[in-house]
């Protein structure tokens, strides 16, 4: 069969994101993949020139709904660094709690979509059923299910009462039981293994050199996680990056599954160790200077560069999201695989085009 | 934030040096300085240790691409081309200003002011 160029996306039955790939195929084997972006670009970074420093929190939270809390944490930490603002310890722990809840719901959402991509619809529904409990926790503690809007410059806007903490721990115990019940299916089922093992292999060296982030990097055996920088309250918690050695789609899904359980543990630790006191400090000062900041999103390392000139507006906010970092590694994963495996391999990096085209 | 100054001539040599030393390219950031030109910041990372390098270029000047050393640079260099109109010489996959933008767009939307670009065929 002669070489053919197949357009894949931006609308595709098993891809929830508007990513377009030009696939060069021969005998249904992918030889080359070229990405085409720009279908949903919103120019949010440019908004920093017309929205003031505080209003930008709402803007960055809308770069991506699923990761909204972590975007706000990264941005607020950057501004706090420019202002030399000391955030109260309790606020740092609260940021960890809501951040890890975000990681759980993102991973459960993805695990469901991943199962759906290879036709395992009952597994998809089971994952999303567990996710609903996490969404209920966020709704009960923040008033919103997805964009929780709890972060402000100097801390957080909501606190957790002892009763709420007890209730969260009860809900997490049920969620943990439900997640563990899915473990044998997600990690040992014949269909799951057949469609994911050995598909889209990325070696540790490739992942590192191509700038992969998050579970895509750790699924190739590289133990790097931005939480090791001990931002927020991570310095007071015990955890180690979750890694898998094989670098295939299965390894990336296994990392996300294990990270879901790790997040439950981190929330428990944060609730147990959270000190009392204030949840925010206020300031009328305006930021000046340059700063870089990074946090670990569910999809990987999120990086912000912020430049401020002492006015109410910022000079520049540059956001490098994990999906943007994971597209070059994806281009290295696709050559050599069968056309039928393309949706599964593309989904294995957890693509978020909303983030990529911020 | 510390950022060491770097010249356009030294960019690729620096990238090769960082690559050999085991650094990964985190990303590039572009900042419009108005009439002074543009700052392009190169962020390299090794074991969560970040090193930043600053290249200041006049508007309209071509910058050597480092995508031949760090393949991951291709997307961000194309993004900067789209948003700020900076041309990179030798990108491994050059979208020619159409990564995000349509063919007919002639301005750089992230610039405070920009020079309208024309295709060679348009004179």
Contacts between the chains, C-beta under 8 A, distances in Angstrom:
chain1	res1	chain2	res2	distance
A	34	B	93	6.9
A	35	B	75	7.9
A	37	B	99	5.8
A	37	B	100	6.0
A	38	B	98	7.9
A	38	B	99	6.4
A	38	B	100	3.8
A	38	B	101	6.8
A	38	B	102	8.0
A	41	B	100	4.9
A	43	B	109	6.4
A	43	B	110	7.7
A	45	B	110	7.2
A	46	B	109	6.9
A	46	B	110	5.7
A	208	B	24	5.6
A	209	B	19	7.5
A	209	B	24	6.5
A	209	B	70	7.5
A	209	B	71	7.7
A	209	B	72	7.9
A	210	B	71	5.9
A	210	B	72	5.2
A	211	B	24	5.3
A	211	B	25	5.5
A	211	B	26	7.0
A	211	B	27	7.9
A	211	B	70	7.2
A	211	B	72	3.7
A	224	B	47	7.3
A	224	B	48	6.8
A	226	B	48	7.1
A	228	B	48	6.0
A	229	B	48	5.6
A	289	B	1	7.4
A	290	B	1	4.4
A	290	B	3	7.6
A	291	B	1	5.4
A	292	B	1	5.6
A	292	B	43	6.7
A	292	B	50	6.3
A	292	B	52	6.9
A	303	B	26	6.0
A	303	B	27	6.0
A	303	B	43	7.2
A	305	B	29	4.2
A	305	B	41	6.7
A	305	B	43	7.5
A	307	B	31	5.9
A	315	B	31	7.1
A	316	B	29	7.5
A	316	B	31	4.8
A	316	B	32	7.4
A	318	B	27	7.9
A	318	B	29	4.1
A	318	B	30	7.4
A	318	B	31	7.8
A	320	B	26	7.0
A	320	B	27	4.1
A	320	B	29	7.9
A	320	B	76	7.7
A	324	B	27	7.8
A	324	B	75	6.5
A	324	B	76	7.6
A	325	B	27	7.3
A	325	B	72	7.1
A	327	B	75	5.9
A	328	B	71	5.6
A	328	B	72	4.4
A	328	B	74	6.8
A	328	B	75	6.4
A	329	B	72	8.0
A	332	B	71	7.8
A	357	B	100	7.0
